[in-house]
Amino acid sequence: MNKEITIVGGGLAGLMLGIGLRQNGIPVKVWESGHYPRHRVCGEFISGRGQDSLARLGLLELLKNAGAIPAKTAAFFSEKKSSPVRELSLSAISLSRHVLDNLLAQEFRRLGGELREGERWHEADFAEGVVRANGRRMQAVENGWRWFGLKAHARNVELTADLEMHVSPSGYVGICRLANDEVNVCGLFRRSAESGDARKWPEILRGAVGSLRQQRLAGAKFDEDSFCSVAGLSLRPRRAVAHKECCVGDALTMIPPVTGNGMSMAFESAEVAIEPLVAYGREEMPWAETQQLIARRCDKLFERRLAWAGRLQWMMFAPGLQNALVSLVPRSEWLWQMLFKQTR
């Protein structure tokens, strides 16, 4: 009789881990406080090794059949300058989280997993056999800044590339194509800990009057039902071995959204955890060793890209560097390829 694994959080990492464990015959229970389908603050852009992880679990074709579309090009914009359109070194795919989370939840249930939808985990500790996959760790202020994210779907937006990244002094917004002539508009923003921001969300997403982002989104028709927000974000990288709990996904650490690698890391961390947890479930490995092995493998897998992503995030907000980033990086084949490779 195999031991049961409990996963707290039914997002990308939690559901993929649950699917992988069920494919290996391990009993799994996932606790998810929300309901499916739902919108989430997310770039909805899977770029990097996460596609390989999905393919190995037989899920990539499932996503493509559900409406995932390829993303092959990118362009960068400051408030006044624009870059040429560049080919991505590796093609990404874009799919609404409204579709994706629901799809993974259905697959998990089809495989015999127990999904406790609409139920919150109330235990204070994450004991033996419990995996934390319940998203980011809240931090109200980091280095004097409050970080928050906004997201909405929109129509009537013409893009020059499959992904456009618009930077400004207060944040950046990624706009990517989705199926059915929609785009996903998702941004990371900051404000000082002392200041408030009375602007409404469409105004924040559209950007400053006269900016290239405002021009791009001037005629956008936002789907208000798709709007969601998140606050208390921490973008400081954290090592897995420093956690007391067994963690995957954003509960482990967050990568700055500008890299477009957050969804990929959720899938990758889940795949890393499958083999050790299967061994634990079959009583072939003690829990402490299982947790430590997962943590070491995650740190080895993510350490380099988190370091490079931190440098890129700093450059995105450094005064005077935004126009240089837009003007120089996409025009330099070496810089473009190097930064893309190092953050994936």
N, C-alpha and C positions, 0 to 999 in steps of 0.2 A: 504494500500500500504506500503510494507516494505521499510525501508531505505536501500540504497546501501552502501556496504563496499568496500573501495578501499585498495588493498594490493600492496605495492611497493616491488617487488622482487618475482620471480617465481622459487625459489629453493624449498628445501624439506619442510620447514616450511610454506612458502607462499602458495604453491600448496595444501598441506594437509589442511591448514586452509580454503582455498577457497573451497575445496571439502566438508569439514564438514559444512560450511555455506550453500552451495548449497543443501546439503542433508536436510537442514532445511528450504529451500525455501527463503533464503536471497539472493538478487541480489548482485553479486560480480564482481568486475573488478580487474584483476591482471596485473600490469605493469612489464614487464620483458625486460631488455635491450638486452639480448642474444637471441639465437635461439636453438631449440631442433631438434635432440638430440645433446648433447654436453658432453664433458668430464669436470670434475671438480676435483680440488685437494681435495681428500677425501679418507679416509680409506676404504670406501665401505663395512663397517662392522657394522651391526646393533645389538648392544648388550645392553640389558637392557629392561626397561619398554616400550620403543618405539614400540616393537612388539605388546604389549597389546593395545597400542593406535591405531596402524594400524588395528588390529583385530576388535576393536570396531567400526571402520569406514568401515569395510568390505573390507579392502585393502590388508590384509596379504596374502590371497589366490591369489590375483591378482599378487603380487610380486613373489610368489612361482611359479605360472604358467608361469611367464615371465623369469624364469631361476635362481631365488634366490636359493642358496644352503646352507645347514646347516653348521655351524662351531662349533665344539664341543670340540676342543683341542687347546692348546696354548703351546709355548715354548719360552724361553728367551735366548738371546745371548749377551755377551759383545764381544769385539774384539777377545778375546782368550778363553773365557769360555762359556759353554752352560749348560742349565738347563735340567732336565728331562721333558718329555711331560706331561702336566697336563690337566685333564678334566676341562672344564669351568663349573662353578656352574649352569649357565643357558645357554642353547644353543643360539648362535647368528645366524644370516643369513648374507650372502654376496651377493651383487648384484651390477653390474656396474652402476655408475651414468649415463652413456650414455644411458642405458636402463631405469633406474628408473625415472629420471626426465621426460623423454619423455612419459613414462607410466602414471605418475601422471598428466601431462599436458593434455593428451588425455582424462583421466577420468574427469578432471575438465571441459573440453569442452563438454564432453558427457552429463554432468549434467546441462549444460546451462550456465556455467560461461563464462565471456568475458575475453579472454587472449590477451593482447596487446603485442604480441611477437615482439622483435626488436625495442621496444620503451622505451626510458629512461624517468623517472620521473624528471621533471625539477623544480618543486616547491621547494622553500627553506624550507618551514615549512610542518610539518605533522599535518594537521588540524583535526578537528572532523571527525570521520568516516574513517580515514586513518591509516592503520597498517604498520609499518616498518618491512619488512622481507628481506631487501636487503643485508644481509650478514654482515661480520665482520666490525668493526670500525677501520679505518686505524690509525696506529701509527708507524712512521718510526723507532723510537728508544725507547726501554724500558729497563731501568736499564743498559744502556750502550751497549745493544745488539740489533742487527737487526735480526729479526726472519723471516724465509721464508720457504715455503713448496713446495715440488716437488712431482709429481706423474706420473707414466706411467704403462701401462699394458705390460706384458712380457710372453713369452712362453719358454719352455725348462728349467723350474725351478722345481726341486724336493724339496718338503717341508717335514719336519718331523712332522709337525702339521698343523692344518687348519689355524692357525695364528702363525707367527713367529715375535717376536719383537727383533730387533737388536739395541743395544745401542753403542754409541761411544762418545768421548769427545766433538764433535761438533754437535751431534744430534742423532736422532733415526729414524729407518725405520721399518714400519710394512709391512709384506708381507702376503697376505691372498689369499686363493684359490677362483677362480671364475669359472663359467661354461666354458665349451669348452676348458679345459686344459690351461686356462690362469691364471695368478696371477696378483694381484694389488700390486704395489710397491709404497708406499707412505711414505714420510719422512718429519719430522720437523727438521730444522737446524738453527743454530745461528752463527753469526760472529760479531766481535767487530764493533762498529760504525765507527771506523777509517779505518778498513781494507777492501780490496776488495777480490773477489773470482773469479779468472779467469778460474776455472775448468769448464768443460762442464758437463751438467746434468747427462749423464750416469755414468761419473766418480764419481760424488757426491753420486748418489744413490748406486753405487756398493761398495763404502767405501774404506778404506785404503788397500793397497796391503798387502796380507798375513792375513787379518782379516777374521773371519768366514763369515761375510757378503759378502766380496769380493769373497770368495770361493763359497758361495751359488749362487751368481749372475754372476759368471765368464762366464758361457755359455748362459746367458739369451739373448733372442732375443726380444729386445724392439720394441713395436709398436710405431713408432715415432708420428703417428697421435694422439695417446692417451696422449702424454706428455702435461702437463700443470704445471703452477707454480703460486705462489701467494706470495706477500711480504707485509711488513707493518703490520704483525700480532701482536696482543696484547693478552696475555694470563692472564692478570690480571682480576680476577673476578669482575663483576659489578652487583650491585643490581638493580633489575627491577624498584623499587620505585624511584630510583634516576634519571630515564630517563624522559624527558619531553614528549617523544613520546610513543605511544603504540607499543611495540616491541615483536617479537617472533624470535626464532632461534638464529643464530649468531649475529644478530643485538642487541639481548638482552645481551648475554655474550658468550664467548667461553670457553670450558673446554679443558685442555691439551689433545692432541690427544692420548697420551699413554694409557688413560683409555678406549679407544674404545667406548666412550659414546656420542660423538658429534652428530651423526645422530639420536640417540635415543632422545636426548634432543631437537632436532629440532622438531621431531614428537610430543613429550610430550608437549612442549610449545604451539604448534599449537592447540592441543586438549584442553588444559587448557583455551585457548582464545575463543573456539567455543561458549560455553554456554552464557558467558557474552555478546558476540557480537551478538548472536541471540536475546538476550533480548533487546539490543540497537536497532537492526534492526527492532524489533517489537514495538519500542517506549515504552518499559517497564522499561528502565533504562537510565538515562542521561549519556552522554559520559564520563564526569569526573569520575563518579562512576564506569563505565565500565572499563576504563583504570586502575584505582586504584585496582579494584578487580583482574584483570588479573595479574598486577604486584605483588600484595601480594601473590597470589597463586603460581606464578613462583618462587618467592623468597623462599617460604616455601618448595617447591618441590626440589629446586636445591641447597640450601644453604650448606647442609652437604656435598654433593658430590663434590661441587666446592672447599670447604675447604680441603678435603682429597686429591683431585686431585692436588691442589697447592703444598701440601707437597710431593706428589709422584713426581711431576715435578721437584721440587728442588732436591730431591734425585737422579733423573736420571742424573743430571748435576753436582752433588757434587763430587769433586775429591776423588778418593779412594772408593766410594760407589758403583760404577757400577758393579764391579765383585762381591761385597758382595750381591747386589740385585739379580743378576743372580744366585748366588750360594745358597743363603739362603731362599729367599721368596718362590720360587716354591717348595723347599724341605720341607717347614714347612706348614702342612695342615692348622694350625690356622692362620698364616700370610696370606697365599694365600686366604683363604675364607674371612678373615676380609677385606683385601684390595679390593677384588673383590666386596664385598657387599657394602662397604662404598663409592665406586666411581660409584654406580648405584642407 
